Amino acid sequence: MKKGISLIVLIFAILFLVACGSSTVDVSTTLNGMVCVSCEADVTNILDGLGVEVLAVSAASDYLHFEYDPDDISLAEIMSALRENGFTMN
């Protein structure tokens, strides 16, 4: 239940930022599926390919911090691309 609530809060925060006219959305989250440094590179490459700016990624702490422009891509598309490659945002 906690994971579902945090995702709902994240979605509302994004909607609020979009409504306020912010051009990019800043997301900090945990990311399951990273087990080594090469996974960090994989995540960075996946997100770079989507036009998402990766600010920090850490397999040691399962941490991901990125920015994206909701006019260019949705959070659902980002989550789907990560999930297709074995990574799950919480």
C-alpha positions in Angstrom: 0.0 0.0 0.0 2.9 2.4 0.8 4.3 2.1 -2.7 0.9 2.9 -4.2 0.5 6.0 -2.0 4.0 7.3 -2.9 3.2 6.9 -6.6 -0.1 8.8 -6.2 1.7 11.6 -4.4 4.3 11.7 -7.1 1.6 12.0 -9.8 -0.2 14.8 -8.0 3.1 16.7 -7.5 3.8 16.4 -11.3 0.3 17.6 -12.1 0.7 20.5 -9.7 4.1 21.5 -11.3 2.6 21.3 -14.8 -0.4 23.4 -13.8 2.0 26.0 -12.3 3.8 26.3 -15.6 7.1 24.6 -14.7 8.8 23.4 -17.9 10.5 20.4 -16.3 9.6 17.9 -13.6 12.2 16.8 -11.0 11.8 13.3 -9.7 13.7 11.5 -6.9 12.7 7.9 -6.3 14.0 4.5 -5.4 14.6 2.1 -8.3 14.6 -1.6 -7.9 16.6 -3.9 -10.2 20.0 -2.2 -10.1 22.6 -4.6 -8.8 25.9 -3.1 -10.0 27.6 -0.1 -11.5 26.8 -1.3 -15.1 23.1 -1.2 -14.1 23.6 2.5 -13.4 25.0 3.0 -16.9 22.1 1.0 -18.3 19.5 3.2 -16.5 21.4 6.4 -17.6 21.4 5.2 -21.3 17.7 4.2 -21.2 16.7 7.6 -19.8 19.1 9.6 -22.1 17.6 7.9 -25.1 14.2 9.2 -24.0 15.5 12.8 -23.6 15.4 12.5 -19.8 18.2 14.2 -17.9 19.7 11.9 -15.2 20.9 13.9 -12.2 22.0 11.0 -10.0 21.8 7.2 -10.1 23.1 4.8 -7.4 22.9 1.0 -7.4 24.2 0.9 -3.9 21.2 2.9 -2.5 18.7 2.0 -5.3 18.4 5.8 -5.9 17.4 7.6 -9.0 17.0 11.4 -9.5 16.1 12.8 -12.9 14.4 15.7 -14.7 12.1 15.5 -17.7 9.8 17.8 -19.7 6.2 16.5 -19.6 5.6 18.2 -22.9 8.0 15.7 -24.5 7.4 12.5 -22.5 5.1 11.3 -19.8 6.1 9.7 -16.5 4.2 6.6 -17.6 6.4 6.3 -20.7 9.5 6.6 -18.5 8.3 4.0 -16.1 7.4 1.7 -18.9 10.9 2.0 -20.6 12.6 1.2 -17.3 10.2 -1.7 -16.5 10.9 -3.2 -20.0 14.6 -3.3 -19.0 14.1 -4.9 -15.6 13.9 -1.8 -13.4 11.0 -0.7 -11.3 10.3 2.8 -9.9 8.8 3.0 -6.4 
